[in-house]
Amino acid sequence: MPTAHSSSMAASLVGREYEVEVGPVAHGGHCVARTAEGQVLFVRHTLPGERVVARVTEGREDSRFLRADAVTVLTASKDRVPAPCPFSGPGKCGGCDWQHVKPGAQRRLKGEVLAEQLRALAGLTPEEAGWDGTVEPAPGDKVAPGEVPAWRTRVQYAVDDEGRAGLRRHRSHEVEPVDRCLIAAEGVTELGIEHRRWPGIATVEAIAATGSSDRMAILTPRPGARLPLVELDRPVSVMRAEGERGRGGEHPVHRVHGRAFVRERADDRTWRVSGGGFWQSHREAAGVLVDAVMRGLTPRKGEMALDLYCGAGLFAGALAERLGERGAVLGIEASRRAVEDARHNLADFPRVRVEQGTVAKVLPRTGITEADLVVLDPPRAGAGEEVVRRVAALGARRIAYVACDPAALARDLAHFRTAGYVPRFLRALDLFPMTQHMECVAILQPVTAASAR
């Protein structure tokens, strides 16, 4: 085994080119190939079955695998199309993995990735997971090859040293300046962020609420810089952020101009989401996910439900509406801003309570030992074994697990099986067109209930 010293002395292979036959798609938006010497290549901008020239972007002679871009396509797949975005391709924007793939083929590839993760990490076939093998497009996203649905209502632009807005390159802090992001929703594009300079700014996050005219720009200044006067092409609220932001993060966000929140519409309700708070980025995602979760759980009047990682309260509100006056819902969320939003959004439901803190710490403190229904919508890393074990101990008749990462989903399904829960059915939803990402909703039930079917 190479030592740390010998590894650091190994020659870099960055820039070397290999002619390879491309194998199956893998989790992460790339396909697997091998060099003539047997070294594994993870290749972007290609498709299974193609023959390409792959140029190494990361790796050394002794690396376990190399990362590469397909820079020349020698034999093209029937699923390949010219990338409609001029900023997509080797060395360019890292946001869209599959601009070069027909829309229907993108969904088939996502299905192959999900099936492999279920097999490898959960030991489940699609049939055992209750999944029919399809990845469903969101309403309005069925487009012809070469067309791009404008779905993304939240876009974070990076700003280069010259003040130009763009998007980061793959696995890089370098910025690819753009004049338009094709997947950005119309409400984002109409702000015109890409057409002005942003001196002293590190990032600009553009938000276009669904179902209202609310627009917001969240600016993160570079250290020591002052905010410029913001003049965009449409009325917009402006917020100032300090540092990088994550879904559950508590980085300070200050109102500069306009409202400190946007109003989103979903499930026939209006939801306040404060600047920097989490909300699904696809214009249809909130409604699609609520429908999938409620259909799977089949809530009954008077039941007790938990909404874990509840964010602004989307699933808690949907549950409360369906459980009636005798029902009760407890939400748990780590972000203080999201908890404030959830309490505001759910104030008309007297039997809904929202607690602030991590699920792993707060759930044991609640004293709740039983629940009829549970919804989990954890961050990308998943819920983890400890949370799964605590949730399973509640004895819920059904659990809805919402996942944005198929590997995390599969790992947690394995934990649930150990704890006595198995999938009743699973839906895969293409809520991130042109990328390798997807959402899944798994409905779980106790093993005893599954055996009785």
C-alpha positions in Angstrom: 0.0 0.0 0.0 1.5 3.4 -0.9 2.5 5.6 1.9 1.4 9.2 2.2 4.8 10.3 1.0 4.9 7.9 -2.0 1.4 9.0 -3.0 2.3 12.6 -3.0 5.2 11.7 -5.4 3.0 9.8 -7.8 2.8 11.5 -11.2 -0.4 13.5 -12.0 -2.5 12.2 -14.9 -4.5 15.4 -15.3 -4.7 16.2 -19.0 -3.9 12.7 -20.2 -6.3 11.3 -22.8 -7.6 7.8 -23.1 -9.8 6.3 -25.8 -12.4 4.2 -23.9 -15.6 2.2 -24.2 -18.1 3.7 -21.8 -19.9 1.4 -19.4 -22.9 1.9 -17.1 -24.1 5.1 -15.5 -23.1 5.6 -11.9 -24.3 7.7 -8.9 -22.9 11.2 -9.4 -23.7 12.0 -13.0 -20.9 10.2 -14.7 -20.4 6.9 -16.4 -17.8 4.2 -15.7 -15.0 3.2 -18.1 -11.6 1.6 -17.8 -8.2 2.5 -19.3 -6.3 -0.2 -21.1 -4.3 -0.6 -17.9 -7.5 -1.3 -16.0 -7.7 1.9 -14.1 -11.3 3.1 -13.4 -12.4 6.3 -15.1 -15.5 8.3 -13.9 -16.4 10.1 -17.1 -18.8 13.1 -17.5 -20.5 14.3 -20.7 -20.9 10.8 -22.1 -23.5 8.0 -22.2 -23.4 4.2 -21.7 -22.2 2.4 -24.9 -20.4 5.3 -26.4 -16.7 5.3 -27.5 -15.0 8.5 -26.5 -11.7 10.2 -25.9 -11.7 11.0 -22.2 -9.4 13.6 -20.7 -8.4 13.2 -17.1 -9.5 16.1 -14.8 -8.4 14.6 -11.5 -6.1 11.8 -10.4 -2.6 10.4 -10.2 -0.9 7.2 -11.4 -1.7 5.5 -8.0 -5.2 6.8 -7.6 -8.0 4.3 -7.0 -9.9 6.0 -9.8 -9.6 8.9 -12.1 -12.2 11.6 -13.0 -12.4 12.6 -16.7 -14.5 14.5 -19.3 -15.4 13.1 -22.7 -13.8 15.6 -25.0 -14.4 13.8 -28.3 -17.3 11.4 -29.1 -16.1 8.7 -31.5 -19.3 6.6 -31.4 -22.4 8.3 -30.2 -25.4 6.9 -28.3 -28.8 7.1 -29.9 -29.8 9.0 -26.8 -27.3 11.8 -27.4 -28.5 15.3 -28.5 -26.5 18.5 -29.0 -26.4 20.3 -25.6 -28.9 23.2 -25.9 -27.0 25.3 -23.3 -23.8 27.0 -24.7 -22.3 26.9 -21.2 -22.6 23.1 -20.9 -19.7 20.8 -21.6 -16.2 19.8 -20.5 -14.6 22.5 -18.4 -17.7 24.7 -18.3 -20.7 25.0 -16.0 -21.0 22.2 -13.5 -24.7 22.6 -12.8 -26.3 20.4 -15.5 -24.9 16.9 -15.9 -27.1 15.7 -18.8 -27.8 18.5 -21.2 -26.5 16.2 -23.9 -29.1 13.5 -23.1 -32.7 13.2 -24.4 -35.2 13.9 -21.7 -36.7 10.4 -21.6 -33.2 8.9 -21.5 -32.3 11.1 -18.6 -35.1 9.6 -16.6 -34.1 6.0 -17.6 -30.5 6.7 -16.5 -31.8 8.0 -13.1 -33.9 4.8 -12.8 -30.8 2.7 -13.4 -28.9 4.6 -10.7 -31.7 4.2 -8.2 -32.0 0.5 -9.0 -28.3 0.0 -8.5 -28.3 1.9 -5.1 -31.2 -0.1 -3.9 -29.5 -3.4 -4.8 -26.0 -2.5 -3.5 -26.9 -0.6 -0.3 -30.4 -2.0 0.7 -30.3 -5.4 -0.8 -33.6 -4.7 -2.5 -34.9 -5.3 -6.1 -37.2 -2.7 -7.6 -40.1 -5.2 -7.0 -39.1 -5.6 -3.3 -39.0 -1.8 -2.9 -42.5 -1.5 -4.4 -41.2 0.5 -7.4 -42.3 0.0 -11.0 -38.9 1.2 -12.3 -40.1 4.5 -13.8 -38.9 8.0 -13.0 -41.9 10.3 -13.3 -41.6 13.8 -14.9 -43.2 16.7 -13.1 -46.2 18.5 -14.7 -45.1 20.6 -17.6 -41.6 19.0 -17.9 -42.3 16.6 -20.8 -40.3 18.4 -23.5 -38.9 17.4 -26.9 -35.2 16.5 -27.3 -33.1 19.7 -27.4 -35.6 21.6 -25.3 -35.0 22.5 -21.6 -37.8 23.0 -19.0 -37.4 26.3 -17.1 -38.0 24.8 -13.7 -35.6 26.2 -11.1 -37.0 28.9 -8.9 -33.9 29.3 -6.8 -30.5 29.8 -8.5 -27.3 30.8 -6.7 -25.0 32.6 -8.9 -21.3 32.8 -8.1 -19.4 36.1 -9.0 -16.0 36.1 -10.5 -13.2 38.6 -9.7 -14.5 41.0 -12.5 -17.9 41.1 -10.9 -19.6 38.9 -13.5 -22.4 36.5 -12.4 -22.1 32.9 -13.4 -22.2 29.3 -12.2 -19.4 27.2 -10.7 -17.5 24.7 -12.8 -17.7 21.0 -11.9 -15.9 20.3 -8.6 -14.3 23.8 -8.7 -14.5 27.2 -7.2 -13.9 28.7 -10.7 -16.8 30.7 -12.1 -18.3 30.2 -15.6 -19.9 33.5 -16.5 -23.3 33.0 -18.2 -25.8 35.3 -19.9 -28.7 33.0 -19.1 -29.3 29.8 -17.2 -31.7 27.7 -19.3 -33.2 25.8 -16.3 -33.9 28.9 -14.4 -37.6 29.7 -14.0 -38.9 32.7 -15.8 -39.2 34.7 -12.6 -35.5 34.3 -12.0 -34.5 35.1 -15.6 -36.5 38.3 -15.7 -34.5 39.8 -12.8 -31.5 40.2 -15.2 -28.9 39.2 -12.7 -26.5 37.9 -15.4 -26.5 41.3 -17.2 -25.1 43.5 -14.5 -21.8 43.6 -12.6 -21.6 42.8 -8.9 -18.4 44.4 -7.5 -17.5 43.2 -4.0 -20.1 40.4 -4.1 -19.2 36.6 -3.7 -22.7 35.1 -4.5 -26.2 36.3 -5.6 -29.1 33.9 -4.9 -32.1 34.7 -6.9 -35.6 33.5 -5.7 -38.8 33.6 -7.7 -41.7 32.4 -5.6 -44.3 30.1 -7.1 -47.9 31.4 -7.0 -47.0 35.0 -6.1 -45.1 37.8 -7.6 -42.5 37.8 -4.8 -38.9 38.0 -5.9 -35.8 38.1 -3.7 -32.0 38.5 -4.2 -29.7 37.4 -1.4 -26.3 38.9 -1.7 -23.2 37.6 0.1 -20.4 40.2 0.1 -16.8 39.5 -0.1 -14.9 40.1 3.2 -14.7 43.8 3.9 -16.9 44.8 0.9 -20.0 47.0 1.0 -23.2 46.1 -0.8 -23.7 47.9 -4.1 -27.0 49.6 -4.9 -29.1 46.9 -6.4 -31.2 47.8 -9.5 -32.7 44.8 -11.2 -35.2 44.5 -14.1 -38.1 43.7 -11.8 -39.2 44.7 -8.2 -37.2 42.6 -5.8 -36.5 42.3 -2.0 -32.9 42.4 -1.1 -31.2 40.5 1.7 -27.5 40.5 2.9 -26.1 37.1 3.9 -22.9 36.4 5.8 -20.9 33.4 4.7 -22.0 30.1 3.0 -25.5 28.9 3.7 -26.8 25.3 4.1 -30.3 24.0 4.5 -30.1 23.8 8.3 -27.6 26.6 8.7 -28.0 29.6 10.9 -25.8 32.1 9.1 -27.0 35.7 9.6 -29.3 37.1 6.9 -30.3 40.7 7.1 -33.1 42.6 5.3 -31.8 45.4 3.2 -34.9 46.3 1.2 -38.4 45.0 0.8 -39.8 41.9 2.6 -37.6 39.5 4.6 -39.6 36.6 3.1 -41.3 35.3 0.0 -44.8 33.8 -0.3 -45.0 30.4 -1.9 -48.2 28.6 -2.9 -48.7 24.8 -2.4 -51.5 22.5 -1.3 -54.0 25.4 -1.5 -52.1 27.4 1.1 -49.7 30.3 1.2 -46.4 29.6 2.9 -44.0 32.2 4.3 -40.4 31.3 3.6 -37.8 33.7 5.1 -34.8 34.7 3.1 -32.3 31.9 3.2 -34.9 29.4 4.3 -35.3 26.0 2.6 -38.0 25.4 -0.1 -38.0 23.0 -3.0 -36.4 24.6 -6.0 -38.7 23.0 -8.7 -41.8 25.1 -9.4 -44.0 22.1 -9.0 -42.1 20.1 -6.4 -43.9 21.1 -3.3 -47.3 20.2 -4.7 -46.0 16.9 -6.3 -44.3 15.8 -3.0 -47.3 16.6 -0.9 -49.5 14.6 -3.2 -47.2 11.6 -3.2 -46.8 11.7 0.6 -50.5 12.1 1.4 -51.5 9.4 -1.1 -49.0 7.0 0.5 -49.9 7.7 4.1 -53.7 7.9 3.7 -54.2 10.0 6.9 -57.2 9.3 9.0 -59.2 11.7 11.1 -57.9 11.9 14.7 -54.5 10.4 14.1 -51.2 11.5 15.6 -48.4 12.4 13.1 -44.8 13.5 13.2 -43.1 15.7 10.5 -39.4 15.4 11.0 -37.0 17.9 9.3 -40.2 19.9 8.8 -38.8 23.1 7.3 -41.4 25.8 6.8 -44.1 23.2 7.7 -45.3 22.0 4.3 -46.0 18.4 5.3 -47.2 19.3 8.8 -49.8 21.6 7.3 -50.9 19.0 4.8 -51.2 16.4 7.6 -53.1 18.8 9.9 -55.6 19.6 7.2 -56.4 16.0 6.6 -56.3 14.8 10.3 -59.1 17.1 11.3 -59.7 18.8 14.7 -59.0 15.7 16.7 -55.7 15.0 15.0 -52.3 16.2 16.2 -49.0 16.9 14.5 -45.5 17.5 15.9 -42.9 19.1 13.7 -39.2 19.1 14.4 -36.7 21.3 12.5 -33.1 22.4 13.2 -33.2 25.9 11.6 -34.5 28.6 13.8 -35.7 30.7 10.9 -37.6 27.7 9.5 -39.2 27.1 12.8 -40.4 30.7 13.0 -41.9 30.3 9.5 -43.5 27.0 10.3 -45.1 28.4 13.5 -46.4 31.4 11.5 -47.6 29.2 8.6 -49.4 26.7 10.9 -50.9 29.2 13.5 -54.4 28.3 12.4 -53.9 24.7 13.5 -54.2 24.6 17.3 -53.1 20.9 17.5 -49.8 21.5 15.6 -46.6 22.0 17.6 -43.2 22.8 16.1 -40.0 22.2 18.1 -36.5 23.6 17.2 -33.4 21.4 17.2 -32.0 18.3 15.6 -34.3 15.3 15.3 -31.8 13.1 17.1 -31.8 15.3 20.2 -35.4 16.7 20.2 -37.4 13.5 19.4 -36.3 11.7 22.6 -37.0 14.8 24.7 -40.6 15.1 23.5 -41.7 12.0 25.5 -43.7 10.7 22.5 -43.6 7.0 22.5 -46.3 6.3 19.8 -47.4 7.8 16.5 -49.7 6.8 13.7 -47.8 8.4 10.9 -44.3 9.8 10.3 -42.9 11.9 7.5 -39.1 12.3 7.2 -37.6 14.7 4.8 -33.9 14.7 5.9 -31.0 16.6 4.3 -29.0 15.0 1.5 -26.9 12.8 3.9 -30.1 11.0 5.1 -31.6 10.4 8.5 -29.0 7.9 9.7 -29.3 4.7 11.9 -30.0 6.4 15.2 -32.9 8.5 13.9 -34.3 5.5 12.0 -34.2 3.4 15.1 -36.1 6.0 17.2 -38.7 6.5 14.4 -39.3 2.8 14.1 -39.8 2.4 17.8 -42.9 4.7 17.6 -44.8 1.9 15.9 -46.3 4.0 13.1 -48.7 2.3 10.7 -47.0 4.1 7.8 -43.8 6.2 7.4 -43.1 8.4 4.4 -39.5 9.0 3.6 -38.7 11.8 1.2 -35.2 11.6 -0.2 -33.1 13.7 -2.6 -30.3 11.2 -2.8 -30.8 7.6 -3.8 -27.7 6.4 -1.9 -28.9 7.9 1.3 -32.4 6.5 0.7 -31.0 3.0 0.2 -28.8 3.2 3.3 -31.7 4.3 5.5 -34.1 1.7 3.9 -31.5 -1.0 5.1 -31.6 0.5 8.6 -35.4 0.5 8.6 -35.5 -3.1 7.5 -33.3 -4.0 10.5 -35.7 -2.0 12.7 -38.8 -3.9 11.3 -40.0 -1.6 8.5 -40.1 -2.4 4.7 -41.2 -0.4 1.7 -44.9 -0.7 0.7 -44.2 1.3 -2.4 -41.7 3.8 -3.8 -42.0 6.6 -6.3 -39.1 8.3 -8.1 -39.7 11.8 -9.3 -37.7 13.8 -11.8 -37.7 17.2 -10.0 -34.2 18.2 -11.3 -34.3 17.9 -15.1 -31.0 18.1 -16.9 -29.2 17.0 -13.8 -28.4 13.6 -12.2 -30.5 14.4 -9.2 -34.0 13.1 -8.4 -36.5 12.9 -5.5 -37.9 9.7 -4.1 -40.9 9.1 -1.8 -40.8 5.7 -0.1 -43.8 4.6 1.9 -42.9 2.1 4.7 -44.9 -0.2 6.8 -44.2 -2.7 9.6 -42.9 -6.1 8.4 -46.0 -7.7 10.1 -48.3 -5.6 7.9 -46.4 -6.4 4.8 -46.6 -10.2 5.6 -50.3 -9.9 6.0 -50.9 -8.5 2.5 
